[in-house]
């Protein structure tokens, strides 16, 4: 079988959280949790990949940051390093 030609991606929620923090000029995850109206542990669990970014949080991220859903979803997927393929 041949390898797929599609670029592989790895789920990286920290990238999208950092992008929103930067865009909104927030200091940290606690400030982001206040803007998104979720408890701080929710942001921590998302950052550490123990909780996926669900539809509700994704919509809140979009509403708070004005970043398109498509762009937020693209930020969540980081290209896989060649050593991981």
C-alpha positions as CSV (number, residue, x, y, z in Angstrom):
1,X,0.0,0.0,0.0
2,X,1.2,3.5,-0.7
3,X,1.3,6.3,1.8
4,X,-1.5,8.9,1.7
5,X,-0.4,12.1,0.1
6,X,-2.5,14.2,2.4
7,X,-0.5,16.0,5.1
8,X,-1.0,14.5,8.5
9,X,-2.0,16.8,11.3
10,X,-1.9,16.5,15.1
11,X,-4.5,17.9,17.4
12,X,-3.0,20.9,19.2
13,X,-5.5,22.9,21.3
14,X,-2.8,25.0,22.9
15,X,-2.2,26.8,19.5
16,X,-5.8,28.0,19.2
17,X,-5.9,29.0,22.9
18,X,-2.7,31.0,22.5
19,X,-4.0,32.6,19.3
20,X,-7.1,33.8,21.0
21,X,-5.2,35.1,24.0
22,X,-2.9,37.0,21.7
23,X,-5.7,38.5,19.6
24,X,-7.7,39.6,22.6
25,X,-4.5,40.8,24.4
26,X,-5.3,38.7,27.5
27,X,-2.7,37.9,30.2
28,X,-3.4,34.2,30.7
29,X,-5.8,31.3,30.6
30,X,-7.7,32.7,33.6
31,X,-8.5,35.8,31.7
32,X,-9.5,33.7,28.7
33,X,-11.8,31.6,30.9
34,X,-13.6,34.8,32.0
35,X,-14.1,36.0,28.4
36,X,-15.4,32.6,27.3
37,X,-17.5,32.3,30.5
38,X,-16.2,28.9,31.5
39,X,-14.4,27.7,34.6
40,X,-10.6,28.0,34.5
41,X,-10.2,24.2,34.8
42,X,-12.0,23.8,31.5
43,X,-9.3,25.8,29.7
44,X,-6.6,23.9,31.5
45,X,-8.1,20.5,30.5
46,X,-8.4,21.7,26.9
47,X,-4.8,22.9,26.9
48,X,-3.6,19.6,28.3
49,X,-5.7,17.5,25.8
50,X,-7.8,15.9,28.5
51,X,-11.0,17.7,27.2
52,X,-11.6,18.2,23.5
53,X,-12.8,21.6,22.2
54,X,-16.5,21.0,21.8
55,X,-19.0,22.9,19.6
56,X,-20.1,25.2,22.4
57,X,-16.6,26.3,23.3
58,X,-15.7,26.7,19.6
59,X,-18.7,29.0,19.1
60,X,-17.8,31.0,22.2
61,X,-14.2,31.3,20.9
62,X,-15.5,32.5,17.5
63,X,-17.9,35.1,19.1
64,X,-15.3,36.5,21.5
65,X,-12.4,36.7,19.0
66,X,-14.2,37.2,15.6
67,X,-11.9,34.4,14.3
68,X,-13.8,32.3,11.8
69,X,-14.8,28.8,12.8
70,X,-12.7,27.5,9.8
71,X,-9.6,29.3,11.0
72,X,-10.1,28.1,14.6
73,X,-10.4,24.5,13.4
74,X,-7.3,25.0,11.3
75,X,-5.4,26.3,14.3
76,X,-6.3,23.2,16.3
77,X,-4.5,21.0,13.8
78,X,-0.8,21.3,13.6
79,X,1.2,19.7,10.9
80,X,2.8,16.4,12.1
81,X,6.6,16.4,12.3
82,X,8.2,14.0,9.8
83,X,9.7,12.0,12.7
84,X,6.1,11.3,14.0
85,X,4.8,10.1,10.6
